[in-house]
Amino acid sequence: MAWLAWGLVVVAVLVPRTVSLTALRIGAPAALAAAIWASGRAGVDVAEIVALAWTAAVAAAVLFLPAITDAFVDGSSYGPERRMSLRTPGTLLLGPVELTWAVTVAAIVAGPLLLAAKAWLFGAVALAAGAVAARFGIVALHRLSRRWLVFVPAGIVLHDHVVLGEAVLFPKAMVSGIGPAPSNSTATDVTGRALGLVLELQLNEPNKIKSIDTDRLLFSPARPGALLREARERGLPVT
């Protein structure tokens, strides 16, 4: 199982796609947890456990950097597109995401480990239940990987099925400005209370967002500076 997980993560690193990003977000923290668990059961001393855990923790942390996330998200783009990831909603980041990850990993490994221990009945039940739970967990985590703002020749598309429920196109002619949001902004918030700098998209005319007609909306990209540079290079007004 460890070799299989290692192989899947290696392939995911070498082939940057949104699917690969989801695989890494599940596999990298799992490697950290497995390293700590295996070190404790092997009877090694505290210094060795800390060293091994530190190595796994650094590897996991690097894979969660915004620049790395953007590289994987943009790996699924095509033609003249440029996809840039959005930050995870704060309401999900502080608890639900971690719980979903833990349940998904447990669902994947519980059945095979029980079967390896010759607990045939419990192993079979855990394998069947785990397949269902893992599927729902992976789908839920993958939806977070598929959140981005994409620059296309026609303008900007906000692709966020978690907060918006659908992808929304803003033609170039409709965009009057994009830049850091003022602290007293009353624009429609579609950040999902994400942590980090918030940008404001200003429109020339109202557009229906979440059943509300609005000409301004707030969103939170993973790399706001890089997004504004891309917008300027594509001829969009940056404020």
N, C-alpha and C positions, 0 to 999 in steps of 0.2 A: 504493500500500500504506500509506503514511504517513497519507493522508487517510482511508482506510478504518479504520485503527486509531484515529485521532483520533475519528472518528464513533462507533465502537463504545464507546469510553471515555466520551464525552459522554452517550450513551444510558444507559450503566451508572451514571453519576453521578446522572442525573436519575430513574432508576427503581431505587431501592434494593431489591435482592433478593439472595438467596444466589448466584444465577447472576451477578448484576452484581458481587458481591464477588470471585468467581473471575476475572471478566474484568479487573477493576481490578488484582488481584494479579499478573496476567500482563502486562497492558498498561503499567502505571505504571513498573515497573522496566525494561521493554523500551524505553520512551521515554528513560529515562536512558542506557541503553547505546547507543541509536541516536544520541542527541545527542552523546555523546562521540566515537563513531565518525565521524559526519558532520563534526564540527568538525575532527577530525584530518585527514581527507581533503580538506577545503576549504582547508587551508593557513592557517588563522587562528592568531593567536598564543596563548600559554598563558593570558593573562588572559581572553581571550574564551571559551576552552574551559572554564576554571574557572567563569566567570559562567554560561554555558549549563548546564553540568553541575550547578551549585549550584541553579539554578531547577528543573531536572528532579528533583533529589534531594529538594528540599523538598516538591514535589508528591507524589512517591512516598511520602515519610515520613508526610505528613499522612494519606494513605489507609490507612496501617497502624496509626493510632492506635486504641486499644481502643474509644473512644467511637464512632468512625466504623464500626468493625467491628460493634459492637452494633447500630447504626442499620440497617445492611444486613441483618444476621441477623434482626432483629425485623421488617424490611420484608416478610418472607415469612410472618409469623405471621397468624393470623386470629382473629376474635372476641375473647374475653377473654384470649387467650394473651399471654405476654410472654417472648420468647426472648432469652437472654443468652449470648454466645459463650464458648467455652472456649479456653484458651491452647493453642497448638500443642505437641504433645509434644516435649520437648527432644531426644529421640533422633532425631527427624525434622528439627527446626529447624536443627541444627548439621551440615548437609551434604546429606542426601537431598532436602530441599525445594528448595534452591538448584540442585542438579544436575537435578532434574526440571524446574524452571522453564527452565533453560538449554537442555535438550534439547527441550522443548516449543516454545520460541521459535525455536530453530534449525530445527526440523522445519517450522514454519509458513512461515518466510521463505526457506529454502534453495532449494526448488523454483522459486518465482516469480522469484527473483533470477537463477538459472541460466538460466531460459527467457528472461528479459529480456536476458541477455548472449549469447543465441543458442546456448547450449550445449544443444541440443535433447535429445540422448540422456541426458546426465547430469541435465538439468533434469526430464525425464519420470520418470526413476528416483527422483530426490530428491522429486518431487511425490507419487508413489505411496507411497514409504516414509515420507515426512513426514506424510501424512494418517493413516497407522496410528499412528505414534509420537506425533503431536500428540493424537490421540483418547485414547490411554492416559494421556498426561501431563495433559491437561485433566481427565479423570475422577479421576485421583489427587489433583490439587490441589483439585478441587471437593469431594472427600470431607472435606478439612480445613475447608472453608468451612461444611460441614453438621454441625458439632460445636457443640452448645449445651445449656444447661439451660433448660427451658421451664416457666414457671409456668402451670398450668391450673387451672380451678375444682376439680378433684378432688385436686390436690396438685402434685407435682413430677415432671417427666419428664427423665431424663438421656439425651440423644440423642447418642450417640457410637459410630458404627459403626467407627471406627478402633481405639479401645482396647477398648470393650465388645463390639463386634460386633452389638449390637442396642440398641433403646431400652428403658429400664426405667422403669416408673411406680412412684412412692412416694406412696401416698395420704396425705392430710393427717393422718388418725388414726394413721398409722404413724410420722410424723416427730416425734421427741422433742426435737430441737434441731439448729441449724445455726449454725456460727460458725468463727472461725479455729482451725486445727488446732494442738494443742500440739506442741512439738518432739519429744516422746517418744511420739507417738501410734502405736498398733499397728493402726490401722484399715486396711482393704483399700485399697490405692493404685490408683486408676484415673486418675491425672493423666498417665500416660505420661512421667513425669519432666519435666513442664513447668516452666519457670522462673516465679518469682513466688509471691505469697502463696497458700497452700493452705487450703481450707476443709474442715471435717469435717461430714459429714451423719450424725446419730445417729438410729437407728431403735428403735422399741419392741420389734420382733421381728426375728429373722434373715430376710434375703432372699437369694436365690441370685444372686450376682454373679460372672460368669466362672467358673461351676461351683463357687463357694465360698459357703457359707452365712455371712453376716456381718450384724452389726447396726450397723456403722459403716464409712463409706468416705470416702476423700479425693478431692477433685476441685479443679481449678484454673481458676476463671473469669477472663476477661479483666479484669473490673472487680468485684472482690470486695466493695468497699464498696457499690456500686450494687446488687449482688445481695442483700446483706443488708438494705438498705433496702426493696427490693421484697418480700423475704420477710416482713419485719415488717409492711408495709402489708397483706399478704394473710393476716395472722393466724397465721403460722407462728412457732414459738418460736425466737428468735435468742439464742444464748448468748455 
